[in-house]
């Protein structure tokens, strides 16, 4: 299996007329066996149309995606995992260098044995056996290292995703919300921002306890996520949520929130211990439109919050729109 992988890697280099240097071998191996990595995608972009990749292009890709970037690390969401990933990257570099040294040593050994070659089959078999053993050992170490790097990268990606998710609801948290708002502002995209707050939530906690309160938060989160899909829904904090829509239609956004309110009102929430219905669950909402840069985000959030306050003051269980910013 490992020998076949090595053969495929060498065949890739041969088809692109690239010498089997440690750098080229490493990049070719990753391109074939870690197709989601940035280096594999960069090579694919060149070779997809049937073109051969040139050495200067390989050098550029290696320079651009060298080090941790080869394996898709975008940020150090988890320092321990990132450190392990860095060490594994260095390990692969060392493996390819040692493979080159081993190849040179084997070539010298082969040359020495060739000078003393007697022509018998046993001597020929010994040389071939050594060559296969060298190849398998180097390939086995490289395969194990690349697999470990892939595993570490997946763990790091999961850790990064966890860092952007609210633990209770699974929705995006404030870090992810701030990042999206900044991205949309920098791109100059109009965005409808809606803030929602569960009505009378404090009384729910006081009367039934925090475990029931958590269930209510999760139910509202699920209702908003399902009804407002595919728009972005996040937990703003406590019993507050945010919906961000890539649109100018803030009135349409208000209608969508109203639909979510109606959906929530249809759900019959009961206490697990007594099967007693809790009655109507509802939320209030404030909606505003942002069309400017990052400064518009703060102004729009303030406007949406003020509209939310007016909805609460108007008797709750309603959605109010405000002006553009």
FENPEWO-V871574 format. One record per backbone hydrogen bond with DSSP energy under -0.5 kcal/mol. CO is the residue of the C=O (numbers start at 1). NH is the residue of the N-H. Records with the same first field share a line. If there is no record, write none. Layout:
# FENPEWO-V871574
CO->NH + NH
This chain:
# FENPEWO-V871574
1->5
2->6
3->7
4->8
5->9
6->10
7->11
8->12
9->13
10->14
11->15
12->16
13->18
14->17
19->21
21->25
22->26
23->27
24->28
25->29
26->30
27->31
28->32
29->33
30->34
34->37
37->41
38->42
39->43
40->44
41->45
42->46
43->46 + 47
44->48
46->51
47->50
54->58
55->59
56->60
57->61
58->62
59->63
60->64
61->65
63->66
66->69
67->70
68->71 + 73
69->72
70->39
72->74
75->77
78->82
79->83
80->84
81->85
82->86
83->87
84->88
85->89
86->90
87->91
88->92
89->93
90->94
91->95
92->96
93->97
94->98
95->99
96->100
97->101
98->102
99->103
100->104
101->105
102->106
103->107
104->108
105->109
106->110
107->111
108->112
109->113
110->114
111->115
112->116
114->117
120->124
121->125
122->126
123->127
124->128
125->129
126->130
127->131
128->132
129->133
130->134
131->135
132->136
133->137
134->138
135->139
136->140
137->141
138->142
139->143
140->144
141->145
142->146
143->147
144->148
145->149
146->150
147->151
148->152
149->153
150->154
151->155
152->156
153->157
154->158
155->159
156->160
157->161
158->162
159->163
160->164
161->164
162->165
164->173
166->170
171->166
172->235
173->177
174->178
175->179
176->180
177->181
178->182
179->183
180->184
181->185
182->186
183->187
184->188 + 189
185->188
191->193 + 290
192->194 + 245
193->288
194->243
195->286
196->241
197->284
198->201
200->204
201->205
202->206
203->207
204->208 + 209
205->209
209->213
210->214
211->215
212->216
213->217
214->218
215->219
216->220
217->221
218->222
219->223
220->224
221->225
222->226
223->227
224->228
225->229
228->231
232->244
233->172
234->236 + 242
237->240
239->198
240->236 + 237
241->196
242->234
243->194
244->232
245->192 + 247
248->250
249->253
250->254
251->255
252->256
253->257
254->258
255->259
256->260
257->261
258->262
259->263
260->264
261->265
262->266
263->267
264->267
267->269
268->270
269->278
271->275
276->271
282->199
284->197
285->320
286->195
287->322
288->193
289->325
290->191
293->296 + 297
294->297 + 298
295->299
296->300
297->301
298->302
299->303
300->304
301->305
302->306
303->307
304->308
305->309
306->310
307->311
308->312
309->313
310->314
311->316
312->315
318->285
320->287
323->289
